[in-house]
Amino acid sequence: MRLEDLSVQIFADGANLETLLDLYRNPLIRGLTTNPTLMRKAGVSDYERFARTVLETVTAKPISFEVFSDDFREMRRQALKISSWQDNVYVKIPVTNTLQQSSAPLIRELTGEGVKVNVTAILTLAQVRAVTEALTPEVPAVVSVFAGRIADTGRDPMPVMRESLEIMRERPQAQLLWASIREVLNIFHADECGCHIVTVLHEVLAKALKMCAMDLDDLSLDTVKMFAADAESAGYRL
C-alpha cells in the first residue's frame, strides 16, 4: 500500500526550518508538529522568532507549538500567547508537569476559552480518560499517545490506541495522534488501528517517501550494490 492510500493523516515532526517548510508544501503532509527537544536539537535559540518565521509560510495546515513552563499559571500564559499567533496553531500541553501533577484542570480551562490544544506525552489509558473528560466537546483538540514509547517497553501499543479511540468517542472534535514512531511500518500501524493522525520525524519521513511500496527485488539489488561499493571503497582484501 502507498502512503497516498492511507486514511491516517501524516504530520511532519521536527524543527529544521528548511525541511519543515519543504514538507509543508508536500500535499501528502497534512500538518506539522514540533517540541522544545526537537527545537533545541535543531539549534533554535529564539523560540518565538522561530515560530513566527514558520508561521509566515505555514498558514493553511495545523501546526503545534509546545509550552515549556513547569508551572501551570505560566503554562496558561504561554498557551494563550501561542494560540494568539494564528488560527491554525494548536498548543501542546504536557499531560502532567514534572511533579506528575495532572494538567487536566488547565486543559479544561484553556479549551473552555476556545484554545485548540494538543495534549502530549500520554502513555496510559487513565491519562487518555482524564484528558478526554477535560476537553470542551465543541473545540478541536488532539490527544497525542506516545505509542512508540509504549513499544519501547516491550508492550504492544495497538490495544491502547484502539481503546483510546473508544474513550474519545464522546469528544468528536478530538483526534487521536500516534506519536513517537520508530520506523516506517508504524505509519501503517497507526492507519490500521484507526488513528486520526500520525506524527513522523523528518528523517523517517524521508525514508518513507523514498521507500514505501518499493519493489523488494529492486531493494535487494540496491542492498547488494551497497555492500559491494563499500567493500571496494574500503579496499578490503583476503
C-alpha positions in Angstrom: 0.0 0.0 0.0 1.2 3.5 -0.8 1.3 6.4 1.7 -1.3 8.2 -0.5 -3.8 5.3 0.1 -3.8 5.6 3.9 -6.7 7.1 5.8 -4.4 8.4 8.7 -3.2 12.0 8.4 0.6 12.2 8.3 2.0 15.1 10.2 5.7 16.1 9.9 7.5 16.3 13.3 10.7 18.3 13.5 12.3 21.7 13.8 14.7 22.0 10.9 13.3 25.1 9.2 14.2 24.3 5.6 12.9 20.7 5.8 9.8 21.8 7.7 8.8 24.3 5.1 9.6 21.9 2.3 7.4 19.2 3.8 4.6 21.8 4.4 4.4 22.2 0.6 4.0 18.4 0.1 0.3 17.6 -0.3 0.9 14.3 1.4 1.7 16.1 4.7 -1.4 17.2 6.4 0.1 19.1 9.4 3.2 19.9 11.4 4.4 19.5 15.0 7.5 20.3 16.9 8.6 20.4 20.6 11.3 22.0 22.7 13.6 19.0 22.4 13.5 19.0 18.6 13.9 22.7 18.5 17.0 22.6 20.7 18.4 19.7 18.6 17.9 21.9 15.5 19.8 24.8 17.1 16.8 27.1 17.7 17.7 29.7 20.3 14.8 32.2 20.0 11.5 30.3 20.4 9.1 33.0 19.3 11.2 34.2 16.4 11.5 30.6 15.1 7.7 30.1 15.4 6.7 33.3 13.8 9.2 32.7 10.9 7.5 29.3 10.4 4.0 30.8 10.5 4.9 33.3 7.7 4.7 30.3 5.4 2.6 27.7 7.3 -0.9 29.2 7.1 -3.1 26.5 5.7 -2.3 23.4 7.7 -2.4 22.8 11.5 0.8 23.2 13.4 1.5 22.5 17.1 3.9 24.5 19.3 4.5 23.4 22.9 4.6 25.4 26.2 7.8 25.0 28.1 7.0 26.1 31.7 6.5 23.6 34.5 4.2 26.0 36.4 0.6 25.8 35.4 -0.1 29.5 35.7 2.9 30.2 33.4 1.8 27.4 31.1 -1.6 29.1 30.8 0.1 32.5 29.9 2.3 30.8 27.3 -0.6 28.8 25.9 -2.8 31.9 25.4 0.1 33.8 23.7 1.0 30.8 21.4 -2.7 30.3 20.5 -3.0 34.0 19.5 -0.3 33.8 16.8 -2.5 32.2 14.2 -5.8 30.3 13.7 -4.1 27.1 12.6 -2.0 26.9 15.8 -2.5 24.1 18.3 -0.9 24.5 21.7 0.9 21.4 23.1 0.3 20.9 26.8 2.1 18.0 28.6 -0.3 15.6 30.3 1.4 16.4 33.6 4.1 18.7 34.9 7.5 17.3 36.2 5.9 16.8 39.6 3.4 14.4 37.9 0.5 16.8 38.7 -2.3 16.5 36.1 -2.7 19.2 33.5 -6.4 18.3 33.2 -7.7 21.5 35.1 -5.6 23.7 32.8 -6.8 21.8 29.7 -10.4 22.2 30.8 -9.8 26.0 31.3 -8.0 26.5 28.0 -10.4 24.6 25.9 -13.3 26.3 27.6 -11.8 29.5 26.3 -11.6 28.1 22.8 -7.9 27.3 22.7 -7.1 24.3 20.5 -4.8 22.1 22.5 -2.6 19.1 21.6 -2.1 17.2 24.8 1.2 15.4 24.7 3.4 12.7 26.4 0.4 10.5 27.1 1.1 6.8 27.7 -1.7 5.3 29.7 -5.5 4.8 29.3 -6.1 6.6 32.6 -4.4 9.7 31.2 -6.5 9.4 28.0 -9.7 9.3 30.1 -8.7 12.3 32.2 -7.7 14.4 29.2 -10.9 13.4 27.2 -13.1 14.4 30.1 -11.3 17.8 30.4 -11.8 18.7 26.7 -14.6 21.1 25.7 -16.7 19.0 23.3 -17.1 21.6 20.5 -13.4 22.7 20.4 -11.0 20.9 18.2 -8.2 19.1 20.1 -5.5 16.5 19.6 -4.7 13.7 22.1 -1.1 12.5 21.5 -0.4 9.0 22.8 3.3 8.1 22.6 2.8 4.6 21.1 6.5 4.4 20.2 7.5 4.8 23.8 4.9 2.2 24.9 6.5 -0.2 22.3 10.0 0.6 23.7 8.9 -1.0 27.0 8.0 -4.3 25.2 4.3 -3.6 25.3 2.1 -3.7 22.2 0.6 -0.2 21.7 -2.2 -1.3 19.4 -4.7 -2.3 22.1 -4.0 1.0 23.9 -4.6 3.0 20.7 -7.8 1.2 19.9 -9.2 1.6 23.4 -8.2 5.3 23.3 -10.4 5.8 20.3 -13.3 4.2 22.2 -12.7 6.6 25.1 -12.6 9.6 22.8 -15.9 8.9 21.0 -17.6 11.3 23.4 -15.4 14.1 22.0 -16.0 14.0 18.3 -13.9 17.2 17.7 -10.8 15.5 19.3 -8.4 13.5 17.2 -6.1 10.6 18.4 -2.5 11.0 17.4 0.0 8.2 17.2 3.3 9.8 18.4 7.0 8.8 18.6 7.1 6.4 15.7 10.3 4.4 15.4 10.1 3.1 11.8 8.1 3.5 8.6 5.9 0.4 9.4 4.5 2.3 12.4 2.7 4.7 10.0 0.8 1.7 8.7 0.2 0.5 12.3 -1.4 3.9 13.1 -3.6 3.6 10.0 -4.6 0.0 10.8 -5.9 0.8 14.3 -7.9 3.8 13.1 -5.8 6.7 14.5 -6.7 10.1 13.0 -3.1 11.4 12.9 0.5 10.0 13.0 3.5 12.2 13.6 6.6 11.3 11.7 10.1 12.6 12.3 11.7 14.3 9.2 14.3 11.6 8.8 11.7 8.8 9.0 9.5 10.7 6.5 12.4 10.9 4.1 12.8 7.1 4.2 9.0 6.6 3.9 8.7 8.9 0.9 11.6 7.1 -0.8 10.9 3.5 0.0 7.2 2.9 0.5 5.8 0.4 -2.0 9.4 -0.1 -3.4 9.8 -3.4 -5.2 11.6 -5.8 -2.9 13.7 -7.3 -5.6 14.9 -3.8 -6.5 15.6 -3.1 -2.8 17.6 -6.3 -2.6 19.7 -5.3 -5.5 20.3 -1.9 -4.0 21.5 -3.6 -0.8 23.9 -5.9 -2.7 25.3 -2.9 -4.6 25.8 -1.0 -1.3 27.8 -3.9 0.2 29.9 -4.2 -3.0 30.6 -0.5 -3.2 31.5 -0.2 0.5 33.9 -3.2 0.3 35.6 -1.7 -2.8 35.8 1.7 -1.2 37.4 0.3 1.9 39.9 -1.6 -0.2 39.3 -4.9 1.6 41.5 -7.8 0.5 41.7 -11.5 1.5 
